[in-house]
Amino acid sequence: MKTGLFFGSFNPIHIGHLAIANYIVEFTDIKQIWFVVSPQNPLKEKKGLLADYHRMALVNEAIGDDRRFLACDIELKLPKPSYTIDTLTYLREKYPDNEFVIVMGADGLSSFHKWKNYHELMKTTSRYVYPRPGSDTKEIQNIENCFFIDAPLIEISSTFIRNGISKGKNMHYFLNDKVFKYIEEMHFYGK
């Protein structure tokens, strides 16, 4: 089964993540999306990152019982820092019947050369790339094993949501109802 690995901190997961995942399972040959919650992206700052178990809980709340989606905690169990190449090696050994594909935003392509063993990733793993604001998607056509997904452009980010909450703004409609309730009850991202 072709399985999309949607890596991210999901700090928090929002309707943009869910809309992209839904688009991919409905309009491509990927049958299931695994939301791979990353403990700490080696290329990003850790500031403001919720505890791993809270971010896993938020993803589980967001996807509910939708069998097309799975909350995956594998990177929380592997040695830190987590690297995509190591995660893929582990998952391929554990799930040999799955064909894993990386799902990523076009904005991630500019730093892809910084990923551990990125040449090996390019050769062995397809990347399905969705549009992101300010990213040039014309370049994608010439990148090995890289396929552009013509999904709607979604200009929502977790940073925008965290900043809105910290300023006392109501961010309810940018989040799944259960995710919004969890964040509100736990007083996450507040002043």
Steps between C-alpha positions, in 0.01 A plus 500: 500500500632845411527694827578870531721604789404853601781607735461796732505639848121556474530776759200504465344296222249721318238486224766572237683176587173309489388656171833411333485142634141464384587636155789255464299187588211610278690628193823294484598134514586524872246303702597599853679790669705447812549820701855446629538716808862615518664555838724781378583597145882532495459799265255691721504673837331317789351816656130460585483130408234313698596172665502203265202330667287815469574532128420131451174551688414798278561296183287214635222746588519654151481176302251324726387169349580589137668179381679683217719669760731374773684683779853359494731534801798312353733801505425552867639151567810515278833657608513879495537703292264330260597474135260406222744247350515310834124510542449363149752221556317394816153523344602304189632218716190498721244543218650337187164499318470879514649730238589814692490843340606828662229768501650847529434863429680673214666729754693199633678442171739791554647330809473140374875495422561538877314178584714206610586278199276708274656344185390157621151632578471648150585163344291274721194700602243692300406842631150635443527876529205731565507877438593743776480880497805660341641176358580454132347172384651515149830367639333178615455370146877436468571340838554126517213302657313822580136542399295816528155459653264765369328541836337828600743758637435527872644801678458377856796413720543373853708811572208722396266305729739507799554874454126562474428305818782679686337833404164386634341448156234236445665246266216247519427474128864434412492183712296183525238542778659238725848647447372848583332372818817314610717809446250722679463266798877460536564874455763434233671784311350764733655823614 
